[in-house]
């Protein structure tokens, strides 16, 4: 394995999600399209068929650069995001160089901050102990938990 390819996030309101991920977090939209959906079995949350809006977003380019896919299915959204330490994907994180400034921008925009900028040890990041990483947790508009990390 080389890196995470992408993270797919179901959203209830695409315009609200785009404001958050594009305008506040700074991800760049590389594709905004309608995709066919539908099916049955455990892979699909519903048996609805039709199209969903999918927006592909990147923070950098390259053949192994990770990206995000926001998807909004037709009709009423289903489910709720997991909280920290529940079974399943409960949060994801971005490396940033300006964590404190980014968190201040999010706070000014009314984003719910779950963990303000806090120093942690680099040992949890697979590095020798004694180094420092600044970390913060916050929620997207649907309550999905997002994290920023910055090496100090």
DOBAKOL-23351 format. One record per residue: residue in one letter; x, y, z of N, C-alpha, C in turn; residue number from 1. Coordinates in nm, 2 decimals, decimal comma, always signed. Atoms other than C-alpha are relative to their C-alpha. Example, Ala and Ser with C-alpha at 12.3 -4.5 7.8 and 13.67 -1.06 7.14 Angstrom:
<atoms>
{code=A nc1=+0,09 nc2=-0,12 nc3=+0,00 cac1=+1,23 cac2=-0,45 cac3=+0,78 cc1=+0,09 cc2=+0,12 cc3=+0,00 pos=1}
{code=S nc1=-0,09 nc2=-0,11 nc3=+0,00 cac1=+1,37 cac2=-0,11 cac3=+0,71 cc1=-0,08 cc2=+0,11 cc3=+0,08 pos=2}
</atoms>
This chain:
<atoms>
{code=X nc1=+0,08 nc2=-0,12 nc3=+0,00 cac1=+0,00 cac2=+0,00 cac3=+0,00 cc1=+0,09 cc2=+0,12 cc3=+0,00 pos=1}
{code=X nc1=-0,07 nc2=-0,12 nc3=+0,01 cac1=+0,11 cac2=+0,35 cac3=-0,07 cc1=-0,05 cc2=+0,12 cc3=+0,08 pos=2}
{code=X nc1=+0,06 nc2=-0,11 nc3=-0,07 cac1=-0,14 cac2=+0,59 cac3=+0,08 cc1=-0,15 cc2=-0,02 cc3=+0,00 pos=3}
{code=X nc1=+0,14 nc2=+0,01 nc3=+0,01 cac1=-0,51 cac2=+0,64 cac3=+0,14 cc1=-0,04 cc2=+0,06 cc3=-0,13 pos=4}
{code=X nc1=+0,05 nc2=-0,05 nc3=+0,13 cac1=-0,68 cac2=+0,68 cac3=-0,20 cc1=-0,10 cc2=+0,11 cc3=+0,02 pos=5}
{code=X nc1=+0,10 nc2=-0,10 nc3=-0,02 cac1=-0,99 cac2=+0,86 cac3=-0,09 cc1=-0,09 cc2=-0,03 cc3=+0,12 pos=6}
{code=X nc1=+0,10 nc2=+0,01 nc3=-0,10 cac1=-1,25 cac2=+0,92 cac3=+0,18 cc1=-0,13 cc2=+0,04 cc3=-0,06 pos=7}
{code=X nc1=+0,13 nc2=-0,04 nc3=+0,05 cac1=-1,62 cac2=+0,92 cac3=+0,08 cc1=-0,09 cc2=+0,04 cc3=+0,12 pos=8}
{code=X nc1=+0,08 nc2=-0,06 nc3=-0,11 cac1=-1,85 cac2=+1,13 cac3=+0,30 cc1=-0,14 cc2=+0,03 cc3=-0,06 pos=9}
{code=X nc1=+0,14 nc2=-0,03 nc3=+0,03 cac1=-2,23 cac2=+1,12 cac3=+0,27 cc1=-0,04 cc2=+0,13 cc3=+0,07 pos=10}
{code=X nc1=+0,04 nc2=-0,12 nc3=-0,06 cac1=-2,38 cac2=+1,46 cac3=+0,32 cc1=-0,15 cc2=+0,02 cc3=-0,02 pos=11}
{code=X nc1=+0,15 nc2=-0,02 nc3=+0,01 cac1=-2,74 cac2=+1,58 cac3=+0,37 cc1=-0,03 cc2=+0,13 cc3=-0,09 pos=12}
{code=X nc1=+0,03 nc2=-0,12 nc3=+0,08 cac1=-2,70 cac2=+1,92 cac3=+0,19 cc1=+0,14 cc2=+0,04 cc3=-0,07 pos=13}
{code=X nc1=-0,12 nc2=-0,02 nc3=+0,07 cac1=-2,43 cac2=+1,95 cac3=-0,08 cc1=+0,05 cc2=+0,14 cc3=+0,01 pos=14}
{code=X nc1=-0,04 nc2=-0,14 nc3=+0,00 cac1=-2,42 cac2=+2,33 cac3=-0,09 cc1=+0,06 cc2=+0,04 cc3=+0,14 pos=15}
{code=X nc1=-0,05 nc2=-0,03 nc3=-0,14 cac1=-2,37 cac2=+2,35 cac3=+0,29 cc1=+0,14 cc2=-0,07 cc3=+0,02 pos=16}
{code=X nc1=-0,13 nc2=+0,07 nc3=-0,01 cac1=-2,10 cac2=+2,08 cac3=+0,27 cc1=+0,11 cc2=+0,06 cc3=-0,08 pos=17}
{code=X nc1=-0,10 nc2=-0,06 nc3=+0,08 cac1=-1,92 cac2=+2,25 cac3=-0,01 cc1=+0,05 cc2=+0,13 cc3=+0,06 pos=18}
{code=X nc1=-0,05 nc2=-0,12 nc3=-0,07 cac1=-1,91 cac2=+2,58 cac3=+0,19 cc1=+0,10 cc2=-0,04 cc3=+0,10 pos=19}
{code=X nc1=-0,09 nc2=+0,05 nc3=-0,11 cac1=-1,74 cac2=+2,38 cac3=+0,47 cc1=+0,13 cc2=-0,05 cc3=-0,06 pos=20}
{code=X nc1=-0,12 nc2=+0,07 nc3=+0,04 cac1=-1,50 cac2=+2,16 cac3=+0,28 cc1=+0,08 cc2=+0,09 cc3=-0,10 pos=21}
{code=X nc1=-0,07 nc2=-0,09 nc3=+0,10 cac1=-1,42 cac2=+2,41 cac3=-0,01 cc1=+0,04 cc2=+0,13 cc3=+0,06 pos=22}
{code=X nc1=-0,02 nc2=-0,14 nc3=-0,05 cac1=-1,46 cac2=+2,75 cac3=+0,15 cc1=+0,08 cc2=+0,01 cc3=+0,13 pos=23}
{code=X nc1=-0,07 nc2=-0,01 nc3=-0,13 cac1=-1,35 cac2=+2,69 cac3=+0,51 cc1=+0,12 cc2=-0,09 cc3=+0,01 pos=24}
{code=X nc1=-0,12 nc2=+0,09 nc3=-0,01 cac1=-1,11 cac2=+2,39 cac3=+0,48 cc1=+0,10 cc2=+0,02 cc3=-0,12 pos=25}
{code=X nc1=-0,09 nc2=-0,03 nc3=+0,11 cac1=-0,97 cac2=+2,50 cac3=+0,14 cc1=+0,02 cc2=-0,11 cc3=-0,10 pos=26}
{code=X nc1=-0,01 nc2=+0,10 nc3=+0,11 cac1=-1,02 cac2=+2,18 cac3=-0,07 cc1=-0,05 cc2=+0,05 cc3=-0,13 pos=27}
{code=X nc1=+0,03 nc2=-0,05 nc3=+0,13 cac1=-1,04 cac2=+2,23 cac3=-0,44 cc1=-0,09 cc2=-0,11 cc3=-0,07 pos=28}
{code=X nc1=+0,09 nc2=+0,09 nc3=+0,07 cac1=-1,33 cac2=+2,08 cac3=-0,64 cc1=+0,07 cc2=-0,04 cc3=-0,14 pos=29}
{code=X nc1=-0,06 nc2=+0,04 nc3=+0,13 cac1=-1,19 cac2=+1,87 cac3=-0,93 cc1=-0,11 cc2=-0,07 cc3=-0,09 pos=30}
{code=X nc1=+0,11 nc2=+0,06 nc3=+0,08 cac1=-1,52 cac2=+1,70 cac3=-1,04 cc1=-0,13 cc2=+0,02 cc3=+0,08 pos=31}
{code=X nc1=+0,14 nc2=-0,01 nc3=-0,06 cac1=-1,89 cac2=+1,78 cac3=-0,97 cc1=-0,09 cc2=-0,07 cc3=-0,10 pos=32}
{code=X nc1=+0,07 nc2=+0,08 nc3=+0,10 cac1=-2,10 cac2=+1,51 cac3=-1,14 cc1=-0,12 cc2=-0,07 cc3=+0,07 pos=33}
{code=X nc1=+0,11 nc2=+0,09 nc3=-0,04 cac1=-2,42 cac2=+1,30 cac3=-1,12 cc1=+0,05 cc2=-0,14 cc3=-0,03 pos=34}
{code=X nc1=-0,04 nc2=+0,14 nc3=+0,02 cac1=-2,35 cac2=+0,93 cac3=-1,07 cc1=-0,11 cc2=-0,10 cc3=+0,02 pos=35}
{code=X nc1=+0,10 nc2=+0,10 nc3=-0,02 cac1=-2,57 cac2=+0,63 cac3=-1,10 cc1=+0,02 cc2=-0,07 cc3=+0,13 pos=36}
{code=X nc1=-0,01 nc2=+0,07 nc3=-0,12 cac1=-2,65 cac2=+0,46 cac3=-0,77 cc1=-0,11 cc2=-0,11 cc3=+0,00 pos=37}
{code=X nc1=+0,11 nc2=+0,10 nc3=-0,02 cac1=-2,86 cac2=+0,17 cac3=-0,65 cc1=+0,06 cc2=-0,14 cc3=+0,01 pos=38}
{code=X nc1=-0,05 nc2=+0,14 nc3=-0,01 cac1=-2,83 cac2=-0,19 cac3=-0,57 cc1=-0,07 cc2=-0,06 cc3=+0,13 pos=39}
{code=X nc1=+0,06 nc2=+0,06 nc3=-0,12 cac1=-2,92 cac2=-0,43 cac3=-0,30 cc1=+0,11 cc2=-0,08 cc3=+0,07 pos=40}
{code=X nc1=-0,10 nc2=+0,07 nc3=-0,08 cac1=-2,74 cac2=-0,63 cac3=-0,03 cc1=+0,06 cc2=+0,10 cc3=+0,10 pos=41}
{code=X nc1=-0,05 nc2=-0,08 nc3=-0,11 cac1=-2,53 cac2=-0,51 cac3=+0,26 cc1=+0,09 cc2=+0,12 cc3=-0,04 pos=42}
{code=X nc1=-0,08 nc2=-0,11 nc3=+0,04 cac1=-2,32 cac2=-0,27 cac3=+0,06 cc1=-0,08 cc2=+0,13 cc3=-0,01 pos=43}
{code=X nc1=+0,08 nc2=-0,12 nc3=+0,02 cac1=-2,61 cac2=-0,03 cac3=+0,00 cc1=-0,09 cc2=+0,02 cc3=+0,12 pos=44}
{code=X nc1=+0,09 nc2=-0,04 nc3=-0,12 cac1=-2,79 cac2=+0,16 cac3=+0,28 cc1=-0,15 cc2=-0,01 cc3=-0,04 pos=45}
{code=X nc1=+0,14 nc2=+0,00 nc3=+0,05 cac1=-3,11 cac2=+0,17 cac3=+0,07 cc1=+0,00 cc2=-0,07 cc3=-0,13 pos=46}
{code=X nc1=+0,01 nc2=+0,07 nc3=+0,13 cac1=-3,24 cac2=-0,01 cac3=-0,23 cc1=-0,04 cc2=+0,10 cc3=-0,11 pos=47}
{code=X nc1=+0,04 nc2=-0,11 nc3=+0,10 cac1=-3,31 cac2=+0,33 cac3=-0,41 cc1=+0,10 cc2=-0,01 cc3=-0,11 pos=48}
{code=X nc1=-0,08 nc2=-0,01 nc3=+0,12 cac1=-3,19 cac2=+0,35 cac3=-0,76 cc1=-0,02 cc2=+0,14 cc3=-0,06 pos=49}
{code=X nc1=+0,01 nc2=-0,14 nc3=+0,06 cac1=-3,12 cac2=+0,67 cac3=-0,95 cc1=+0,14 cc2=+0,06 cc3=-0,01 pos=50}
{code=X nc1=-0,12 nc2=-0,06 nc3=+0,01 cac1=-2,85 cac2=+0,92 cac3=-0,94 cc1=+0,03 cc2=+0,08 cc3=+0,13 pos=51}
{code=X nc1=-0,04 nc2=-0,08 nc3=-0,11 cac1=-2,65 cac2=+1,09 cac3=-0,67 cc1=+0,10 cc2=+0,11 cc3=-0,05 pos=52}
{code=X nc1=-0,10 nc2=-0,10 nc3=+0,03 cac1=-2,45 cac2=+1,41 cac3=-0,68 cc1=+0,13 cc2=-0,04 cc3=+0,07 pos=53}
{code=X nc1=-0,13 nc2=+0,03 nc3=-0,06 cac1=-2,08 cac2=+1,34 cac3=-0,62 cc1=+0,10 cc2=+0,11 cc3=-0,03 pos=54}
{code=X nc1=-0,10 nc2=-0,11 nc3=+0,02 cac1=-1,82 cac2=+1,61 cac3=-0,57 cc1=+0,14 cc2=-0,05 cc3=+0,05 pos=55}
{code=X nc1=-0,14 nc2=+0,05 nc3=-0,03 cac1=-1,45 cac2=+1,51 cac3=-0,58 cc1=+0,08 cc2=+0,12 cc3=+0,03 pos=56}
{code=X nc1=-0,07 nc2=-0,12 nc3=-0,05 cac1=-1,22 cac2=+1,74 cac3=-0,39 cc1=+0,15 cc2=-0,05 cc3=+0,04 pos=57}
{code=X nc1=-0,14 nc2=+0,02 nc3=-0,03 cac1=-0,84 cac2=+1,76 cac3=-0,35 cc1=+0,07 cc2=+0,11 cc3=+0,07 pos=58}
{code=X nc1=-0,08 nc2=-0,11 nc3=-0,06 cac1=-0,59 cac2=+1,95 cac3=-0,14 cc1=+0,14 cc2=+0,00 cc3=-0,07 pos=59}
{code=X nc1=-0,12 nc2=+0,00 nc3=+0,09 cac1=-0,30 cac2=+1,85 cac3=-0,37 cc1=-0,01 cc2=-0,10 cc3=-0,11 pos=60}
{code=X nc1=+0,01 nc2=+0,09 nc3=+0,12 cac1=-0,24 cac2=+1,68 cac3=-0,70 cc1=+0,11 cc2=-0,11 cc3=+0,00 pos=61}
{code=X nc1=-0,10 nc2=+0,10 nc3=+0,01 cac1=-0,04 cac2=+1,37 cac3=-0,79 cc1=-0,07 cc2=-0,14 cc3=+0,00 pos=62}
{code=X nc1=+0,06 nc2=+0,13 nc3=+0,02 cac1=-0,10 cac2=+1,00 cac3=-0,87 cc1=-0,04 cc2=-0,07 cc3=+0,13 pos=63}
{code=X nc1=+0,03 nc2=+0,07 nc3=-0,13 cac1=-0,10 cac2=+0,90 cac3=-0,50 cc1=-0,06 cc2=+0,10 cc3=+0,10 pos=64}
{code=X nc1=+0,05 nc2=-0,10 nc3=-0,09 cac1=-0,25 cac2=+1,22 cac3=-0,35 cc1=-0,15 cc2=-0,04 cc3=+0,04 pos=65}
{code=X nc1=+0,14 nc2=+0,04 nc3=-0,05 cac1=-0,56 cac2=+1,14 cac3=-0,13 cc1=-0,10 cc2=+0,11 cc3=-0,04 pos=66}
{code=X nc1=+0,11 nc2=-0,09 nc3=+0,03 cac1=-0,89 cac2=+1,30 cac3=-0,21 cc1=-0,13 cc2=-0,04 cc3=+0,07 pos=67}
{code=X nc1=+0,13 nc2=+0,02 nc3=-0,07 cac1=-1,24 cac2=+1,33 cac3=-0,07 cc1=-0,11 cc2=+0,00 cc3=-0,11 pos=68}
{code=X nc1=+0,12 nc2=+0,00 nc3=+0,09 cac1=-1,57 cac2=+1,25 cac3=-0,24 cc1=-0,12 cc2=+0,03 cc3=+0,10 pos=69}
{code=X nc1=+0,12 nc2=-0,03 nc3=-0,07 cac1=-1,88 cac2=+1,42 cac3=-0,10 cc1=-0,11 cc2=-0,06 cc3=-0,09 pos=70}
{code=X nc1=+0,11 nc2=+0,05 nc3=+0,07 cac1=-2,20 cac2=+1,24 cac3=-0,20 cc1=-0,13 cc2=+0,03 cc3=+0,07 pos=71}
{code=X nc1=+0,13 nc2=-0,02 nc3=-0,05 cac1=-2,56 cac2=+1,34 cac3=-0,16 cc1=-0,10 cc2=-0,08 cc3=-0,09 pos=72}
{code=X nc1=+0,10 nc2=+0,09 nc3=+0,06 cac1=-2,83 cac2=+1,08 cac3=-0,24 cc1=-0,13 cc2=+0,08 cc3=-0,01 pos=73}
{code=X nc1=+0,13 nc2=-0,06 nc3=+0,01 cac1=-3,18 cac2=+1,18 cac3=-0,36 cc1=-0,08 cc2=-0,04 cc3=+0,12 pos=74}
{code=X nc1=+0,09 nc2=+0,03 nc3=-0,11 cac1=-3,45 cac2=+1,20 cac3=-0,10 cc1=+0,05 cc2=+0,04 cc3=+0,13 pos=75}
{code=X nc1=-0,04 nc2=-0,04 nc3=-0,14 cac1=-3,42 cac2=+1,23 cac3=+0,27 cc1=+0,13 cc2=-0,08 cc3=+0,04 pos=76}
{code=X nc1=-0,12 nc2=+0,07 nc3=-0,05 cac1=-3,08 cac2=+1,15 cac3=+0,42 cc1=-0,03 cc2=-0,10 cc3=+0,11 pos=77}
{code=X nc1=+0,02 nc2=+0,10 nc3=-0,10 cac1=-3,04 cac2=+0,85 cac3=+0,64 cc1=+0,12 cc2=-0,01 cc3=+0,08 pos=78}
{code=X nc1=-0,11 nc2=+0,02 nc3=-0,08 cac1=-2,82 cac2=+0,77 cac3=+0,93 cc1=+0,06 cc2=+0,12 cc3=+0,07 pos=79}
{code=X nc1=-0,07 nc2=-0,10 nc3=-0,08 cac1=-2,60 cac2=+0,97 cac3=+1,17 cc1=+0,14 cc2=-0,03 cc3=+0,00 pos=80}
{code=X nc1=-0,15 nc2=+0,02 nc3=-0,01 cac1=-2,22 cac2=+1,02 cac3=+1,18 cc1=+0,03 cc2=-0,07 cc3=+0,14 pos=81}
{code=X nc1=-0,05 nc2=+0,06 nc3=-0,13 cac1=-2,04 cac2=+0,81 cac3=+1,44 cc1=+0,08 cc2=+0,10 cc3=+0,08 pos=82}
{code=X nc1=-0,07 nc2=-0,08 nc3=-0,09 cac1=-1,88 cac2=+0,97 cac3=+1,74 cc1=+0,13 cc2=-0,07 cc3=+0,03 pos=83}
{code=X nc1=-0,13 nc2=+0,05 nc3=-0,03 cac1=-1,52 cac2=+0,92 cac3=+1,86 cc1=-0,02 cc2=-0,14 cc3=+0,08 pos=84}
{code=X nc1=-0,01 nc2=+0,13 nc3=-0,06 cac1=-1,45 cac2=+0,55 cac3=+1,95 cc1=-0,12 cc2=-0,09 cc3=-0,02 pos=85}
{code=X nc1=+0,11 nc2=+0,10 nc3=+0,03 cac1=-1,77 cac2=+0,40 cac3=+1,81 cc1=+0,06 cc2=-0,09 cc3=-0,11 pos=86}
{code=X nc1=-0,04 nc2=+0,09 nc3=+0,11 cac1=-1,73 cac2=+0,11 cac3=+1,57 cc1=-0,02 cc2=+0,06 cc3=-0,14 pos=87}
{code=X nc1=+0,01 nc2=-0,06 nc3=+0,14 cac1=-1,66 cac2=+0,22 cac3=+1,21 cc1=+0,09 cc2=+0,12 cc3=-0,01 pos=88}
{code=X nc1=-0,08 nc2=-0,12 nc3=+0,02 cac1=-1,49 cac2=+0,52 cac3=+1,07 cc1=-0,06 cc2=+0,12 cc3=+0,07 pos=89}
{code=X nc1=+0,06 nc2=-0,11 nc3=-0,08 cac1=-1,54 cac2=+0,79 cac3=+1,33 cc1=+0,06 cc2=+0,13 cc3=-0,02 pos=90}
{code=X nc1=-0,05 nc2=-0,13 nc3=+0,04 cac1=-1,31 cac2=+1,06 cac3=+1,21 cc1=+0,12 cc2=-0,02 cc3=-0,09 pos=91}
{code=X nc1=-0,12 nc2=+0,00 nc3=+0,08 cac1=-1,03 cac2=+1,15 cac3=+0,97 cc1=+0,07 cc2=+0,13 cc3=+0,02 pos=92}
{code=X nc1=-0,08 nc2=-0,12 nc3=-0,04 cac1=-0,75 cac2=+1,41 cac3=+0,98 cc1=+0,08 cc2=+0,04 cc3=-0,12 pos=93}
{code=X nc1=-0,09 nc2=-0,07 nc3=+0,10 cac1=-0,55 cac2=+1,65 cac3=+0,76 cc1=+0,12 cc2=+0,05 cc3=+0,06 pos=94}
{code=X nc1=-0,12 nc2=-0,07 nc3=-0,04 cac1=-0,19 cac2=+1,76 cac3=+0,80 cc1=-0,01 cc2=+0,14 cc3=-0,05 pos=95}
{code=X nc1=+0,00 nc2=-0,14 nc3=+0,04 cac1=-0,18 cac2=+2,14 cac3=+0,80 cc1=+0,13 cc2=+0,07 cc3=+0,06 pos=96}
{code=X nc1=-0,11 nc2=-0,08 nc3=-0,05 cac1=+0,09 cac2=+2,40 cac3=+0,85 cc1=-0,04 cc2=+0,12 cc3=+0,09 pos=97}
{code=X nc1=+0,05 nc2=-0,12 nc3=-0,07 cac1=-0,13 cac2=+2,67 cac3=+1,02 cc1=-0,12 cc2=-0,03 cc3=+0,08 pos=98}
{code=X nc1=+0,12 nc2=+0,06 nc3=-0,08 cac1=-0,36 cac2=+2,48 cac3=+1,26 cc1=-0,07 cc2=+0,11 cc3=+0,08 pos=99}
{code=X nc1=+0,07 nc2=-0,09 nc3=-0,08 cac1=-0,43 cac2=+2,76 cac3=+1,50 cc1=-0,08 cc2=+0,10 cc3=-0,08 pos=100}
{code=X nc1=+0,07 nc2=-0,10 nc3=+0,09 cac1=-0,52 cac2=+3,01 cac3=+1,22 cc1=-0,13 cc2=-0,07 cc3=-0,06 pos=101}
{code=X nc1=+0,12 nc2=+0,07 nc3=+0,06 cac1=-0,75 cac2=+2,75 cac3=+1,06 cc1=-0,11 cc2=-0,03 cc3=+0,10 pos=102}
{code=X nc1=+0,10 nc2=+0,02 nc3=-0,11 cac1=-0,92 cac2=+2,67 cac3=+1,39 cc1=-0,07 cc2=+0,13 cc3=+0,03 pos=103}
{code=X nc1=+0,06 nc2=-0,13 nc3=-0,03 cac1=-0,98 cac2=+3,04 cac3=+1,45 cc1=-0,10 cc2=+0,03 cc3=-0,11 pos=104}
{code=X nc1=+0,09 nc2=-0,03 nc3=+0,11 cac1=-1,14 cac2=+3,07 cac3=+1,10 cc1=-0,12 cc2=-0,08 cc3=+0,01 pos=105}
{code=X nc1=+0,11 nc2=+0,09 nc3=-0,02 cac1=-1,36 cac2=+2,77 cac3=+1,17 cc1=-0,09 cc2=+0,05 cc3=+0,12 pos=106}
{code=X nc1=+0,08 nc2=-0,06 nc3=-0,11 cac1=-1,47 cac2=+2,92 cac3=+1,51 cc1=-0,08 cc2=+0,12 cc3=-0,04 pos=107}
{code=X nc1=+0,07 nc2=-0,12 nc3=+0,04 cac1=-1,55 cac2=+3,25 cac3=+1,35 cc1=-0,12 cc2=-0,03 cc3=-0,09 pos=108}
{code=X nc1=+0,11 nc2=+0,04 nc3=+0,09 cac1=-1,77 cac2=+3,07 cac3=+1,10 cc1=-0,11 cc2=-0,08 cc3=+0,07 pos=109}
{code=X nc1=+0,10 nc2=+0,07 nc3=-0,08 cac1=-1,96 cac2=+2,90 cac3=+1,38 cc1=+0,01 cc2=-0,15 cc3=+0,00 pos=110}
{code=X nc1=-0,02 nc2=+0,15 nc3=+0,00 cac1=-1,81 cac2=+2,55 cac3=+1,34 cc1=+0,02 cc2=-0,05 cc3=+0,14 pos=111}
{code=X nc1=-0,01 nc2=+0,06 nc3=-0,13 cac1=-1,84 cac2=+2,33 cac3=+1,65 cc1=+0,14 cc2=-0,06 cc3=+0,02 pos=112}
{code=X nc1=-0,13 nc2=+0,05 nc3=-0,03 cac1=-1,49 cac2=+2,28 cac3=+1,79 cc1=-0,01 cc2=-0,10 cc3=+0,12 pos=113}
{code=X nc1=+0,01 nc2=+0,10 nc3=-0,10 cac1=-1,47 cac2=+1,95 cac3=+1,99 cc1=+0,13 cc2=+0,00 cc3=+0,09 pos=114}
{code=X nc1=-0,13 nc2=+0,00 nc3=-0,07 cac1=-1,10 cac2=+1,97 cac3=+2,09 cc1=+0,08 cc2=+0,12 cc3=-0,05 pos=115}
{code=X nc1=-0,08 nc2=-0,12 nc3=+0,05 cac1=-0,92 cac2=+2,31 cac3=+2,07 cc1=+0,14 cc2=-0,04 cc3=-0,02 pos=116}
{code=X nc1=-0,13 nc2=+0,04 nc3=+0,02 cac1=-0,56 cac2=+2,31 cac3=+1,96 cc1=+0,07 cc2=-0,05 cc3=+0,13 pos=117}
{code=X nc1=-0,06 nc2=+0,07 nc3=-0,11 cac1=-0,38 cac2=+2,07 cac3=+2,19 cc1=+0,13 cc2=-0,07 cc3=-0,04 pos=118}
{code=X nc1=-0,12 nc2=+0,07 nc3=+0,04 cac1=-0,02 cac2=+1,94 cac3=+2,19 cc1=+0,00 cc2=-0,15 cc3=+0,04 pos=119}
{code=X nc1=-0,01 nc2=+0,14 nc3=-0,03 cac1=+0,04 cac2=+1,56 cac3=+2,17 cc1=+0,14 cc2=-0,04 cc3=-0,03 pos=120}
{code=X nc1=-0,13 nc2=+0,06 nc3=+0,03 cac1=+0,35 cac2=+1,34 cac3=+2,15 cc1=+0,00 cc2=-0,06 cc3=-0,14 pos=121}
{code=X nc1=-0,01 nc2=+0,06 nc3=+0,13 cac1=+0,47 cac2=+1,22 cac3=+1,81 cc1=+0,01 cc2=-0,15 cc3=+0,00 pos=122}
{code=X nc1=-0,01 nc2=+0,15 nc3=+0,00 cac1=+0,50 cac2=+0,86 cac3=+1,93 cc1=-0,13 cc2=-0,06 cc3=-0,06 pos=123}
{code=X nc1=+0,13 nc2=+0,05 nc3=+0,05 cac1=+0,13 cac2=+0,81 cac3=+1,84 cc1=+0,00 cc2=+0,01 cc3=-0,15 pos=124}
{code=X nc1=-0,01 nc2=-0,02 nc3=+0,15 cac1=+0,22 cac2=+0,92 cac3=+1,48 cc1=+0,11 cc2=-0,09 cc3=-0,06 pos=125}
{code=X nc1=-0,10 nc2=+0,09 nc3=+0,05 cac1=+0,48 cac2=+0,64 cac3=+1,44 cc1=+0,14 cc2=+0,06 cc3=-0,01 pos=126}
{code=X nc1=-0,13 nc2=-0,07 nc3=-0,01 cac1=+0,77 cac2=+0,88 cac3=+1,52 cc1=+0,06 cc2=-0,02 cc3=+0,13 pos=127}
{code=X nc1=-0,06 nc2=+0,01 nc3=-0,13 cac1=+1,02 cac2=+0,88 cac3=+1,80 cc1=-0,07 cc2=+0,08 cc3=+0,10 pos=128}
{code=X nc1=+0,06 nc2=-0,08 nc3=-0,10 cac1=+0,88 cac2=+1,00 cac3=+2,13 cc1=+0,07 cc2=+0,13 cc3=+0,03 pos=129}
{code=X nc1=-0,07 nc2=-0,12 nc3=-0,04 cac1=+0,95 cac2=+1,35 cac3=+2,25 cc1=-0,03 cc2=+0,12 cc3=-0,10 pos=130}
{code=X nc1=+0,04 nc2=-0,10 nc3=+0,09 cac1=+0,84 cac2=+1,54 cac3=+1,94 cc1=-0,14 cc2=+0,05 cc3=+0,03 pos=131}
{code=X nc1=+0,13 nc2=-0,06 nc3=-0,03 cac1=+0,52 cac2=+1,75 cac3=+1,94 cc1=-0,08 cc2=+0,01 cc3=-0,13 pos=132}
{code=X nc1=+0,10 nc2=-0,02 nc3=+0,10 cac1=+0,21 cac2=+1,75 cac3=+1,72 cc1=-0,11 cc2=+0,08 cc3=+0,06 pos=133}
{code=X nc1=+0,11 nc2=-0,07 nc3=-0,04 cac1=-0,06 cac2=+2,01 cac3=+1,76 cc1=-0,12 cc2=-0,06 cc3=-0,07 pos=134}
{code=X nc1=+0,12 nc2=+0,07 nc3=+0,06 cac1=-0,41 cac2=+1,86 cac3=+1,70 cc1=-0,12 cc2=+0,07 cc3=+0,05 pos=135}
{code=X nc1=+0,13 nc2=-0,06 nc3=-0,04 cac1=-0,77 cac2=+1,99 cac3=+1,70 cc1=-0,11 cc2=-0,09 cc3=-0,07 pos=136}
{code=X nc1=+0,12 nc2=+0,07 nc3=+0,05 cac1=-1,11 cac2=+1,82 cac3=+1,64 cc1=-0,12 cc2=+0,09 cc3=-0,01 pos=137}
{code=X nc1=+0,11 nc2=-0,08 nc3=+0,02 cac1=-1,42 cac2=+1,97 cac3=+1,50 cc1=-0,10 cc2=-0,07 cc3=-0,09 pos=138}
{code=X nc1=+0,10 nc2=+0,07 nc3=+0,08 cac1=-1,75 cac2=+1,88 cac3=+1,32 cc1=-0,03 cc2=+0,07 cc3=-0,13 pos=139}
{code=X nc1=+0,05 nc2=-0,06 nc3=+0,12 cac1=-1,86 cac2=+1,93 cac3=+0,97 cc1=-0,15 cc2=+0,03 cc3=+0,01 pos=140}
{code=X nc1=+0,14 nc2=-0,04 nc3=-0,01 cac1=-2,22 cac2=+2,05 cac3=+0,90 cc1=-0,09 cc2=-0,11 cc3=+0,04 pos=141}
{code=X nc1=+0,08 nc2=+0,11 nc3=-0,04 cac1=-2,36 cac2=+1,70 cac3=+0,94 cc1=+0,04 cc2=-0,07 cc3=+0,12 pos=142}
{code=X nc1=-0,04 nc2=+0,07 nc3=-0,12 cac1=-2,17 cac2=+1,61 cac3=+1,25 cc1=+0,12 cc2=-0,09 cc3=-0,02 pos=143}
{code=X nc1=-0,11 nc2=+0,09 nc3=+0,02 cac1=-1,89 cac2=+1,41 cac3=+1,09 cc1=+0,13 cc2=+0,07 cc3=+0,06 pos=144}
{code=X nc1=-0,12 nc2=-0,06 nc3=-0,07 cac1=-1,57 cac2=+1,46 cac3=+1,30 cc1=+0,12 cc2=+0,00 cc3=-0,09 pos=145}
{code=X nc1=-0,12 nc2=-0,03 nc3=+0,09 cac1=-1,27 cac2=+1,61 cac3=+1,12 cc1=+0,11 cc2=+0,05 cc3=+0,10 pos=146}
{code=X nc1=-0,11 nc2=-0,03 nc3=-0,09 cac1=-0,92 cac2=+1,66 cac3=+1,27 cc1=+0,10 cc2=+0,07 cc3=-0,08 pos=147}
{code=X nc1=-0,12 nc2=-0,05 nc3=+0,06 cac1=-0,62 cac2=+1,88 cac3=+1,19 cc1=+0,11 cc2=-0,04 cc3=+0,08 pos=148}
{code=X nc1=-0,12 nc2=+0,03 nc3=-0,07 cac1=-0,27 cac2=+1,79 cac3=+1,28 cc1=+0,11 cc2=+0,09 cc3=-0,06 pos=149}
{code=X nc1=-0,11 nc2=-0,09 nc3=+0,04 cac1=+0,04 cac2=+2,01 cac3=+1,27 cc1=+0,13 cc2=-0,04 cc3=+0,08 pos=150}
{code=X nc1=-0,12 nc2=+0,02 nc3=-0,07 cac1=+0,40 cac2=+1,91 cac3=+1,35 cc1=+0,06 cc2=+0,13 cc3=+0,05 pos=151}
{code=X nc1=-0,06 nc2=-0,12 nc3=-0,06 cac1=+0,56 cac2=+2,16 cac3=+1,58 cc1=+0,15 cc2=-0,01 cc3=+0,00 pos=152}
</atoms>
